[in-house]
Amino acid sequence: MAIDLTGMNFGDYQYTGPIGSDFLQNIGNPDYVGTNNVIPNNIGIVSEEETKDEVDPNQWAKDQAALAETNRVNNVVATLRGLMTDYGLSSLMGKIESYVKEGLDGDAVLAMIRDTQEYKDRFPAMAALRGKQRAISEAAYIDFERNAAGLERAYGLPSGMLGKDTVTNLLTNEVSAQELENRVTMAAAGAFQASQEMRDTFRDYYGIESGGLTAYFLDPDKALPLLNKQYASAQIGAEAQMQDFAIASGMAERLNEAGITQQEARQGFAQTARQRGFTQGRGDVVSQEQLISGNLMNDQQSQKAIERVQKGRMGQFQQGGSFTASTQGVSGLGSAATR
């Protein structure tokens, strides 16, 4: 005989279909495992209490942490991608993303990037500057490069004259952007704008041919004060040459140290040229150096010597000679006795 109790629960059992007499005979038997469409309630049934036990109470926090990490990775990668684009090192983005996903922050990643060969090839002066405790930022390095390129164009220097190798050398020797501009100004003026006399004088004084002037002025091993001195002295020497005076570099440098400008040198040597006759003839004479010192450096002894010669020439004129005399000079045309 079978009783159909399908879907009903009785005690610890659930009934899935008609049951046989064995169930009725075992009601209350704790060892009964259920047959004939009877299964214990704890088989395949998840109780509400058991369901609560299986839910991870920290899952929300874990999800939030995962989301935060994803955002961190995205933000750091985006920032570094912008930097690498500016640096010209976009090829390193694969490494960068790996480092960031491993948990490194932006500063740590940059520290690792700076140790790569790609970085060292891109910023070759950085290692030397760090070794001197004079490191600069990548942005400052790039600004220097751009400034150099702009100066190259502005002053019409040969393309590549201020290229990577030159920039590396300048930065390694701690040449500032302002100093570079000063050097380029002199280089361009000396090589492309200076008179032939100026270039000849520079060659005679310092052994630099006109074709090498630009490289000479851009050489960071030459201190800027020395270059300024040599350039100004060569200008003074050129002014002397244009008045047919050949002065040594030492004299030109002394005039420069005395504060004589190119314009003052032009006026002074023009005056000296008008007194050239004082260096020869009968009676008192003065040397070329005395003329230069008196007219350009206001040397009192030299000025007195020039005045003495001038008075002597005037006296000869009053005795019958024919002179053209002035405070600017005297030229003799011969005495009455010789005419």
Secondary structure, 3 states (H helix, E strand, C coil): CCEECCCCEECCEEECCEECHHHHHCCCCCCCCCCCCEEECCCCCCCHHHHHHHCCCCHHHHHHHHHHHHHHHHHHHHHHHHHHHHHCCHHHHHHHHHHHHCCCCHHHHHHHHCCCHHHHHHCCCHHHHHHCCCCCCHHHHHHHHHHHHHHHHHCCCCCCCCCHHHHHHHHHCCCCHHHHHHHHHHHHHHHHHCCHHHHHHHHHHHCCCHHHHHHHHHCCCCCHHHHHHHHHHHHHHHHHHHCCCCCCHHHHHHHHHCCCCHHHHHHHHHHHHHCHHHHCCCCCCCCHHHHHHHHHCCCHHHHHHHHHHHHHHHHHHHCCCCEEEECCEEEECCCHHHC
